[in-house]
Every structure is written in C-alpha cells, then in structure tokens.
Amino acid sequence: MSIEYVNPADLGKPSGFTHAVAVRGGRTVYLAGQTALDAENRIAGADVVAQFERALGNLLTALTGSGGRPEHLVQLTVYIVDMDDYRAHAREIGKVWRSLIGAHYPAMAGIGVARLWDAEALVEVQGVAVVADEA
C-alpha cells in the first residue's frame, strides 16, 4: 500500500490539511461521523476544543478497531456549529490534532452547519482511511 500527498504548486500552500491524497492498494475504511459522545452516549466537553478532542478521539478509536492508525486517514470532514468559535480556537484545536495524530494531515474540509444530531454537540468529525490489506 502507498499513500501519496499531493500539493500542487499552483494551489495555495496548505496549512493543517493536504490538497489531495492518492492511494494504491489497501482496504478502505469509512468512518462514521463522531461527536463528543462518551460511553453513556452523553456529550462530553463544554467547549469546542474539548468536544473536538473527544470527537477526534472517538474517530481514532473506530479507526483502531478497524485495524488502522492515525497515519492511515486520507480524508476528514469537520462539521462545525459555530465557525467563528472554531476559528477563534484554531491554535488550541491544532494542538489537540498534533497530540492525537501528529504532523499527518489528510485531505480535509470544514463545513459550517446549523446543528448536529445531538443539540449539545458543537463539532462532528467523519473520515476515510486506507489500511493495509489483511494477509
């Protein structure tokens, strides 16, 4: 399996994402949207940073359960209830990202939404990963 990160010079330099990811071989894992739900299905975290950390952690737990690791993420979508709040905390969210994933940045999108399934949820992450084929 090979993963190639593509950032053409004709596009602006990406910060915290990759413009395109090309994959050869491997098994595709589609990761359902994850919010900051805890084991009792309650939203944990009072602010967007805490909720992002929990939501991303939940996504990584699902990925690990599928045989993958953070570096196998090739695409991630972040659904954001309050874009201004999210952007105001971008540095803190970046620190959470680096603590959970490191310097790996898949193709990403951030989308502002009116609300999420759980009214208390401030952020949801959904992704795609490619992991090595099972032997």
Buried (B, 14 or more C-beta within 10 A) or exposed (E): EEBEBEBEEEEEEBEEBBBBBEBEEBBEBEBEBBBBBEEEEEBBBEEBBBBBBBBBBBBBEBBEEBBBEBBBBBBBBBBBBBEEBBEEBEEBBEEBBEEBBEEBBBBBEBEEEEEBEBEBBBBBBBBBBBBEEEE
